[in-house]
């Protein structure tokens, strides 16, 4: 299975980014063999709509699920519309988050885990 993990860096030993829409990277990881592709999140610096843009990028990359710290309402709606399951509460390294996912330790998010503009920084976006 291919999952998208939000990341602060471009490898499996980078920390999970707790933000979905403004994560620095998405690592598309094959849970069977840990092969991965790092995708820089072009939406991270967007003025608005980062969650929707990020969700579209992850869906286009072929991910079947998303593993992150938190997900806002617009991103959650877009991911759900693309039939991607969302798992929140991930922390540590990407490698650790993938292992937690494989062990069934992450919480499936049936709804957003944070409000709009979470992680946008001062002024919100």
Number of C-alpha atoms within 10 A of each C-alpha: 13 19 25 29 33 34 33 21 21 18 17 22 14 18 21 30 26 24 22 32 33 26 27 21 27 32 31 25 22 16 16 9 8 14 12 18 16 18 19 17 23 16 21 21 14 16 10 15 16 24 29 20 20 25 25 15 18 25 19 10 17 14 20 18 21 27 33 25 24 24 30 21 18 20 23 25 18 18 24 16 12 15 12 21 18 25 23 20 18 25 19 15 20 29 19 17 24 22 15 15 20 13 9 11 13 21 13 16 16 11 13 17 17 14 12 16 19 20 19 18 9 6 6 11 15
